[in-house]
Amino acid sequence: MRKGVAVLGALALGLSLAHGPGEKGEGLFRRLAVADGREPMVRVLDEDGRVLGQFTVPGPASLYPLLGGQYVLAVHRDAGAVSFLFGGLRLEDHGEHKDVKEENPHVAATLRTGPKPTHTFSNGEALAVFHDGDGTVALFDLRRLGLDFTPRLVATGGADHGAVVLLGGVLLVGGLERGRVEVYTPAGARVLTLPQACPRLHGEAVLGGVAAFGCADGVLLVEKQGQGFVGRKVPHPAGTPEGARVSTLTAHPRAGVFVGNFGQALAFLEPGGSRWEVLPLPARPLRFAFDPEGEALYVLTADGRFHKVDPRARRVVGSLEVMAAPEAAPGLALGHGVAYVADPSRGDVVRVDLEAWRVAARLKVGGAPLHLALFEVEGVKH
């Protein structure tokens, strides 16, 4: 394990006592992390938009929820640092149930892991962060969050805009410039370079035992076979519009399909499939993600509309106008029955009731809220 990773600690401003989303009882408890797009500032809000914690951080942050719902990862690319945010919803295991203890949110740790941390991947037990500046990958043991935040660093051969996946006990690493996928052990040994080219590699997702990487000419599927790994390229369908490609991917085990952006459309590809299914949209998809149950895919398009997509029928089943056409891709966070969409031009976060299918509230945050992530836990509050 490489030493010398500097812990900067938490710089917390304006903390107030945390209050939960409802009365005493059993159910879901939520808080929302909001990162400003211009200032090095992260806020933690309750469901009504009240600020529970406000933190200065090393730089503007991208936010990623971590499995379990208690922590969110903040990536400060320009500052070469990452932060672990604790949302204040602490769980105590009592066997047949878990108690929710509501506390002040705080920055649990901020670490300078390497130059230009960008793409991340988490499988619940481990977290990988790729550093574009030098090609290293920081590996964190998520089972020790709150006890030990020290990463192991794996070198992958040099600077690149990289994508990383944890699959079958190894690291799959690809680069935009390299256009290849390589296999590394967690100890850092490179054991294989897949022969299939993946030009301008960008975007990654995992479904079961298959990893998918977006390429300029299709999608590369990588699967463990015996003691090794094999790759298979699924090319773009005939008649693909000029410039259309998959550069962002998502998946959900219950939905059983990879979904990627594809120009002014979404592309659906099953892990064992050999052809795409393309769903045209009214405007280019900016953000898209599955709900926690994997029953629906939600999409924010460049015209400011929010869509519900049936991933099995491959069709749009609902649309809402949530904002004016945004200048950049605003953040999207999904929970059970709720979605939050950032609206930086108005300083708001839009809360959408997914069951009633309506805009339920506009939370006045101020500044330019851009990136979002949800803390969400289930338990009993006494």
Buried (B, 14 or more C-beta within 10 A) or exposed (E): EBEEBEEBEBEBEEBEEBBBBEEEEEBBBBBBBBBBBEEBBBBBBBBEBEBBBBBEBBBBBBBBBBEBBBBBBBBBBEBBBBBBBBBBBBBEEEEEEBEBBBBBBBBBBBBBBBBBBBBBBBEEEBBBBBBBBBBBBBBBBBEEBEEEBBBBBBBBBEBBBBBBBBBBEBBBBBBBEBBBBBBBEBEBEBEBEBEBBBBBBBBBBBBEEBBBBBBBBBBBBBBBEEEEBBBBBBEBBEEBEEEBBBBBBBBBEEBBBBBBBBBBBBBBBBBEEEEBBBBEBEBBBBBBBBBBEBBBBBBBBBBBBBBBBBBEEBEBEEBBEBBEEBEEBBBBBBBBBBBBBBBBBBBBBBBBEBEEEEBBBBBEBEBBBBBBBBBBBBBBBE
